Amino acid sequence: MKKLRITETALRDGHQSLIATRLKTEEILPILKTIDEVGYYSLEVWGGATFDACIRFLNEDPWERLRLIRKNVKNTKLQMLLRGQNLLGYRNYADDIVDKFIKLSIENGIDIIRVFDALNDVRNLEASIKAIKKYNGHCQCAISYTTSEVHTTEYYLNLIKTMENMGTDSICIKDMAGVLMPYEAYDLIKKIKSITNLDVQLHTHCTSGIADMIYMKAVEAGVDIIDTAISPFSGGTSQPPTESLALTFAGMDRNPCLNTQKLLEVAEYLKPIRDKYMKENILNPKVLLTEPQTLKYKVPGGMLSNLLSQLNSQNALDKYEYVLREVPKVRADLGYPPLVTPMSQMVGTQALFNVISGERYKLIPKEIKDYVRGNYGKSPTKISEDIKEKIIGDEEAIDIRPADLIEPEFEKIKKELGYLAKCDEDVLTYALFPQVAPKFLKEKYKECENKNETEEVIYINLTM
């Protein structure tokens, strides 16, 4: 068998899970050359919330961060996470935006794009897969793993064969809540390996306390690649520690062959940075705790934290258990969507509204209405007519690919942004986060508020 390969997540999911994606580029750059010498299969460095956090909280250009990382990483593949037709935002984008974003992601340094859809609706992956292949990136399609009466092993095997037929280069089992049980992992991976020759990668979280056991059984079953986080940014709602698993699996014939001395150097560099964030209360010790209720309610760690925050703001922390019990009920009502962004936030908010208001579906967020209308894609199983009527009345839901209803929008958005658009990357930044991008771009270019917005825009190519 081929050696086990490891993807390091600390520079994306590790710090997203533990410190709300607050690692600064200046904190990342000094250790990159050492990380590059460890022997990882890939480094997950971009996507997810990194883009949003850079412009919203850190006043950093996420594109420049990617270019600087690429400049310092010569031997290891760079990887990102993409939400299919949602890209890194919270709505569906037109196909021309998807194409342009993927083109520039690859040109700026990304090698592997892990793409998923929150509903496992493969129609929402079509444009991404096509673009990744078009621009010679590695396309890794991810199944959003969850459990329900419809999410059977057969369901996932059919989904993976569909992804293979669509042209994916590898498969990822994305266990975002850490609810894939160890023996189920073994069985699922064995069956996947029996129907495809594609590499299979496994991603999970430590939230529920079983992640290490999941990986042990997955490796026994023949999984090709696992996601881990260097110890200072591991555990809790993050991934299992890289060093511990590298040493564990070094004793088998699929030794991942990571440089343990370099791992030690990386960990020692990151420890004081982690401690700084803990001192500043950005790293809340609660996210490091084990939460077995995840296995009962199938709620990801980040969703638990968000619910606590929302309840606290409503002075309703005593309703926490009631909201948790309501989550699986809402999920069943809505056709069992996997609890991953953006569905986790949407289902969690609806559950909270149901409990706080004292009446189910008295208050309904716009996003839930759009979901029931079909604007996010097809629900895993049919939503009952009663629930539909409660949420959208007698409106008809669409049954086509949602993006088919969106006209090309890149040029329109570029014109809307006006003089602040100095390159295509700026236009995409604005397309993804129109509320915060203008302020960020003004500061980036030190433009004056009263500058003539109709003057000719001089474009620059940042990837040459």
CORLIN-V262864 format. One record per helix or strand of 3 or more residues. SS is the DSSP state (2 for helix, 1 for strand). FROM is the first residue (numbers start at 1). LEN is the number of residues. Records with the same first field share a line. If there is no record, write none. Layout:
# CORLIN-V262864
SS: FROM-LEN, FROM-LEN
This chain:
# CORLIN-V262864
1: 5-4, 42-6, 77-6, 112-4, 138-7, 170-5, 199-5, 225-5
2: 10-10, 25-5, 32-5, 50-9, 62-11, 84-3, 95-13, 122-13, 153-14, 182-14, 211-11, 231-3, 242-8, 260-20, 285-4, 293-5, 301-13, 317-17, 343-15, 366-7, 385-8, 402-4, 410-11, 424-9, 434-12
